[in-house]
Amino acid sequence: MARITLDHIRHAYGPNPTSDKDYALREVDHEWNDGGAYALLGPSGCGKTTLLNIISGLLQPSHGRILFDGKDVTNLPTQARNIAQVFQFPVIYDTMTVYDNLAFPLRNRGVAEPEVDRRVRDILEMIDLMPMARRKAQGLTADQKQKISLGRGLVRNDVNAILFDEPLTVIDPHMKWVLRSQLKRLHKQFGFTMVYVTHDQTEALTFADKVVVMYEGEIVQIGTPSELFERPSHTFVGYFIGSPGMNVLPAKLDGNRATVGGETLSLDYAPKTATGAKTELGIRPEFIRIGREGMPITINRVEDIGRQKIVRATFEGQPIAIVVTEDSEIPAEARVTFDPAAINIYANSWRVGREG
Ligand SMILES: Nc1ncnc2c1ncn2[C@@H]1O[C@H](COP(=O)(O)OP(=O)(O)OP(=O)(O)O)[C@@H](O)[C@H]1O
């Protein structure tokens, strides 16, 4: 397995790019650890597949270099990069048996038959297809075929990285959960470097130890699930992670005070922002207390979502969401307080840290 260095990578599909808008990837400059499980998460069109294809060698970046364990592989084709890939739709040989499909990548590299057998059996157990081992892949369901594709991605233990491009799209919801957990377990056991593309936050948060959030061709944050939840680096991460997402309210700042509409709140630090920056206050719905004390709100709607309720309200002319437990009392003249430790301040959409 390898450490992956993305050295100032930019990519434009068209010729002669002039501005940032012409780039599908604007600037990616990061180092991903050997053995890390990374999920690339972001909305459609943000550049996830472009970045994955640059790592796999299907695409040459317009600028920058890509290195595996310090070795420049930018000009190497996919076959020479020694990676395994699992795509959205099954890529298998219909006329081969399930067993032979899984054995193929190993036999192709001259692995001895007893070792092939040991590894194929391990994978068959994992993907739960042992009873089908001797059947032709033809005639299996889309679900089962995709499990074979996953198995083929995992069967070799000598690859630099395993790349997954939305591999669970065709898998039914229950099986999705099972396969995701198995992937996570395998990762712990074997320490593969894994890069997993998805636009589904649950999938990213359960699979990865580091989630790479992309937005408009940029990586806006790489963090653990709790870092993304507690300290979103960019307002987009705040909106995108969490359900409902973070409340982002226009705020005027003065030392350690923030004013939203006519209400002034005390912060537990004094954010430093450049003059003229667009400043906003971010607070997750889970960290707003509702009761008879604090700042007045107007409640518009209460949604029951099982163990919790989402209160949709208006605060100083802005829509906000508040998450409370199902047994919480919501007074008619409701008021709110924000937990100061959970407030994030943003200048031009980027978080202004306590350290800054
Ligand atoms: N072959 C191509 N030629 C021109 N533009 C492209 C090409 N492939 C992608 N793009 C553009 O590059 C941008 C990034 O696309 P990309 O497919 O990497 O996004 P994505 O995050 O993977 O989206 P999705 O989740 O829909 O697959 C988009 O604006 C897309 O329209």
Ligand as a Chemical Component Dictionary entry (heavy atoms), coordinates in Angstrom:
data_LIG
# 
_chem_comp.id                   LIG 
_chem_comp.type                 NON-POLYMER 
_chem_comp.pdbx_formal_charge   0 
_chem_comp.three_letter_code    LIG 
# 
loop_
_chem_comp_atom.comp_id 
_chem_comp_atom.atom_id 
_chem_comp_atom.alt_atom_id 
_chem_comp_atom.type_symbol 
_chem_comp_atom.charge 
_chem_comp_atom.model_Cartn_x 
_chem_comp_atom.model_Cartn_y 
_chem_comp_atom.model_Cartn_z 
_chem_comp_atom.pdbx_ordinal 
LIG N1  N1  N 0 -15.050 14.360 -20.050 1  
LIG C1  C1  C 0 -15.417 15.575 -19.650 2  
LIG N2  N2  N 0 -15.380 16.637 -20.496 3  
LIG C2  C2  C 0 -15.741 17.867 -20.103 4  
LIG N3  N3  N 0 -16.147 18.173 -18.845 5  
LIG C3  C3  C 0 -16.206 17.176 -17.959 6  
LIG C4  C4  C 0 -15.850 15.822 -18.308 7  
LIG N4  N4  N 0 -16.012 15.035 -17.216 8  
LIG C5  C5  C 0 -16.450 15.858 -16.235 9  
LIG N5  N5  N 0 -16.569 17.127 -16.665 10 
LIG C6  C6  C 0 -16.979 18.303 -15.857 11 
LIG O1  O1  O 0 -16.080 18.431 -14.773 12 
LIG C7  C7  C 0 -16.763 18.775 -13.574 13 
LIG C8  C8  C 0 -16.477 17.734 -12.499 14 
LIG O2  O2  O 0 -17.067 16.494 -12.892 15 
LIG P1  P1  P 0 -16.883 15.130 -12.098 16 
LIG O3  O3  O 0 -17.511 14.048 -12.899 17 
LIG O4  O4  O 0 -15.469 14.985 -11.700 18 
LIG O5  O5  O 0 -17.768 15.422 -10.814 19 
LIG P2  P2  P 0 -18.339 14.404 -9.736  20 
LIG O6  O6  O 0 -18.208 15.107 -8.436  21 
LIG O7  O7  O 0 -17.702 13.090 -9.872  22 
LIG O8  O8  O 0 -19.871 14.314 -10.146 23 
LIG P3  P3  P 0 -20.879 13.042 -10.104 24 
LIG O9  O9  O 0 -21.159 12.791 -8.648  25 
LIG O10 O10 O 0 -22.068 13.558 -10.842 26 
LIG O11 O11 O 0 -20.168 11.919 -10.797 27 
LIG C9  C9  C 0 -18.226 18.910 -13.943 28 
LIG O12 O12 O 0 -18.490 20.272 -14.191 29 
LIG C10 C10 C 0 -18.348 18.097 -15.224 30 
LIG O13 O13 O 0 -19.376 18.593 -16.046 31 
# 
loop_
_chem_comp_bond.comp_id 
_chem_comp_bond.atom_id_1 
_chem_comp_bond.atom_id_2 
_chem_comp_bond.value_order 
_chem_comp_bond.pdbx_ordinal 
LIG N1  C1  SING 1  
LIG C1  N2  SING 2  
LIG C1  C4  DOUB 3  
LIG N2  C2  DOUB 4  
LIG C2  N3  SING 5  
LIG N3  C3  DOUB 6  
LIG C3  C4  SING 7  
LIG C3  N5  SING 8  
LIG C4  N4  SING 9  
LIG N4  C5  DOUB 10 
LIG C5  N5  SING 11 
LIG N5  C6  SING 12 
LIG C6  O1  SING 13 
LIG C6  C10 SING 14 
LIG O1  C7  SING 15 
LIG C7  C8  SING 16 
LIG C7  C9  SING 17 
LIG C8  O2  SING 18 
LIG O2  P1  SING 19 
LIG P1  O3  DOUB 20 
LIG P1  O4  SING 21 
LIG P1  O5  SING 22 
LIG O5  P2  SING 23 
LIG P2  O6  DOUB 24 
LIG P2  O7  SING 25 
LIG P2  O8  SING 26 
LIG O8  P3  SING 27 
LIG P3  O9  DOUB 28 
LIG P3  O10 SING 29 
LIG P3  O11 SING 30 
LIG C9  O12 SING 31 
LIG C9  C10 SING 32 
LIG C10 O13 SING 33 
# 
